[in-house]
Amino acid sequence: QVQLVESGGGLVQAGGSLRLSCAASGRTLSSYIMGWFRQAPGKEREFVATISRIGGSTHYADSVKGRFTISRDNAKNTVYLQMNSLRPEDTAVYYCAADFDPRVGAYYSGSAYSTWGRGTQVTVSS
């Protein structure tokens, strides 16, 4: 089973940028469709972005489209989330997820992913 560790979170001013990383170990990342999700205090977890096994296909939540970019480097066993033009409403704990099963749900459904990292905090100040 793959293990995931997120990094790159922090405090940034509105309009700034951060790049999150999700490093995998245990199995090669190229076996997995990968997703990023986030959860703000008092809110449900929500889909952010997903990327296909070799990176040829990506999908984004409408709230981040045009500002965030998901990418992957399978040679480094790492998935990235480049976040630009950050807004205070982007403040959340960001999680990467793997082991997507389409029989369980759609790519934007957290329940369809069975492996999760512990998350990294992103705080955007106004």
Helices and strands as residue ranges (DSSP letters): E 3-7, E 10-13, E 18-25, G 29-31, E 34-39, E 46-51, E 58-60, E 68-73, E 78-83, G 88-90, E 92-100, G 110-112, E 113-116, E 120-125
